[in-house]
Amino acid sequence: MRILLVILLVANLLMADHDDDKKIVQMPYDMRYLGLTKMQKRTIYRLLLTYRERRKRVHKKTETLERRTLWLFKQDKFDKEQFLTQHLQLRRELLEIEADFLKSLHGILNEKQRKKFAHHLKEWEID
């Protein structure tokens, strides 16, 4: 009986989902076609960490904005100006993040890599 319990315990530990790699950032799309150097990979990795954090902060603002939109809609009179101001501000912030990311990435890649990356630029646009 003890052997069976030990086997079940070991099997459970082997099949457990470990989150040891929480900090690992996967590039959204395969960039092997660019032939990045180790230094470029490290720099892009750090850039993606920053990009991800900034997007996460904006996502929280998006949730707040959705609640405000619901609140606006429940009012007796819908404030179109406030709605537009808030949504345009959020979209501008998203575009700023994307522009900063692309500018930094442009500085990391060489001319040949930028030409290759340009064909995949649509995949990196913010939704």
N, C-alpha and C positions, 0 to 999 in steps of 0.2 A: 504494500500500500504506500509506503514512504517513497519507494522508487517511482511509482506513478505520480505522486504529488511533486516530486522533484522534476520529473520530465514535463509535467504540465506547467510548472513555474518557469522552467527554462524556455519552453516553447512560447509562453506568454511574453517573457522578456525579449525574445528574439523578434516577435511579431509586433511589439509595441512601437507606436509612432513616436519617434524622437524629434524634438524641435531644436536640436543642437545647431542647426544651420539657419537660424532666424535672420541673421545678419547678411546672409548671402543674397545678392541681388542678381537675378537672372536678367540678361538683356532680353528685351521683348522679342527681338528677332535675331536670328543667327547673323553674326557679323564676321564669320570666318572668311567669307569671300573678300574681305578687305585686307587680309594679311596684316593684322595689327601686331605691333611689337609688344613686348612685355610691358614696357613703360606706358604705351598707349592704352593697353588693356587696364592697367591699374588706374590710370587717370580717368578713363571712361567709367570704370567701376565706381570711383569716388563721385564723379559727376552724376551717375545714375542714382546713387544714394541721396544726394542733395535734391535731385529732381523728384525722386519718390517722396521725400519728406515734404517738399513744397506742395506737391499734388495732394498729399494726404491732408495738409492744412486747408487747402482750398475745398477739398471734398467735405470737410466739416462745415465750412461756410455754405456750401451748396445745400446741405441738410437744413441749416438754419434758414436759408433763403426760401426753401420749399415750405417750411412752416410759416414764414412771414407771408408768402404768397397765399397760402390757405387762409390766414388771418385776414389779409386784405380782401379776399374774395367774400368772406363772411360779413364784411361790413356793409352798411346800407348803401354806400357809394364806393365803387371801385376806384382807387387812386392810381390811374394809369401812369402818371409821372413818377411816382414812387416805385412802382413796379419796374418801369423801364430803367430808371436810375440804378436800382439795385442789381438787376440782371446784366446791364451793360458793364457795370463795375466788375462783376464776377467774371464775365467773359474777357474783359480787358486783362484782368489778373491772370487768367489761364493763358492768354496769348503772350503775356509778358514772360511767364514761366517757359513756354515753348520757345519763344525767341531767345531767351537767355541760354536755354539748353542747346539750341541749334548753333548759336554763336560760339559757345564753348566747344562744342563738338567740331565745328568748322576749324577752330584753331588747333585742335588736336590732330586732325587728319591731314595728310599731305594731298597734293593736287590730284594724284591718281586715285587715291582712296575716296576723295570727295566726289569725283565723277562716278565712281561705282556706287557710292552711297546715294547719290542723287536719284538713281533709278528706284530706290526703296524708300524715298522720303515720305511718300504717302502713308506708309505703314506706321510712321512715327508721329503723325498728326494727332493732336488731342481731340477726343470726341466731344 
